[in-house]
Amino acid sequence: MKKATFDWDEAKNKENQSKHGVFFTVAQQAFLDPHRVIAEDITHSTEENRYHCIGHVNEGVLTVRFTYRGNVIRIYGTGYWRKGKKIYEEQNKIY
């Protein structure tokens, strides 16, 4: 199995950390959750297909907004958002 490669804009990473308290290096961990949920981001898929990876990281459920660029996962936002947690719990039957 090939290891995933990640990429991001460093200015966006710093902005995300300031706004949502999460660095993109931490966001990568959501992809390691065997129960993660990958959902298409229909709202923001205008110029390229975008997705959400929702996975358990540390003590919470993290939502990572990303796209694929070739064989690279490009992260453009992440946070511990209620909507992602709800989707994760519904998909994994956690109540």
N, C-alpha and C positions, 0 to 999 in steps of 0.2 A: 504494500500500500504506500503510495506516494504521500509525503508530508505536504500539507497545505502551505502556500506562500501568501503572506499578507503584505499589503501596501496601504499607505494613507498619506494625506497632506499633513505635514507637521504643524502648520499653523492651525489647521482644523482640529488636530489632536489637542493642542493646548487650549483652544476655545472650548472644546467639548469638556475637557477636564475642569475648566473654570465654571462652565454652565451646569454640568451634570455630575461632576465629581468622579469621572471615570476616564482613565487613559485608554487609548486604543490597544496598548499592549495587554491590558487586562481583558478587554473585549474579546480577544482571540480565544480566551478560555471557554467562551460560550459554545464554540464549535466542537469542543471536546466532550460535551455532555452527551452521553448516549441517548438521552431522551429529548434532545433539542428539537425544536420545531423550526422548519424553514417555510416561510410564507412569502408569496410575491407581494411587493409593495406597488399595488396598482395605481395609487395616487401619484407616486413620484416616478413612474416608469415611462416618462415621455421621450427622452432621448436615448435611454438605454434601460434594459431590464434591471430593476432594483428589487431587493429582497430584505426580509427580516430574519435574523437567526435569533431565536429565543431559547436561552439555556441557563441552567443553574450555575452561578459563579459566586464563590464565597458564601455569603449568607442570604443571597437573594436571587431573583430571576432577572437576568440581564437581556435587554433587547439590543441587537446590533443591526444597524442599517448598513447594507453593503451591496456591491455589484461584483460581477465577475468580469475581469479584463484578461482575456486569454485564460491562462491557468493560475491567475492571481486573484485573490479575494481582496477587493479594495473597500476598506471601511470608511464610511463618511459620517457616522454618528452612532452614539450608544448611550444607554442610560437604564436605570432601574425604574421602568415605567409600569404603571398599574395595568394598562391594557395588555402589554406583553405577558405580564404575570398571569392575568386571567386566561389568556389563550393557552399558555403553557399548562396551567392547571386543568383546563378543559380537555386538552389533547392527551394529557397523561393521567386523567381521571383522579386528580388530587383535589379533595374538597375539604 
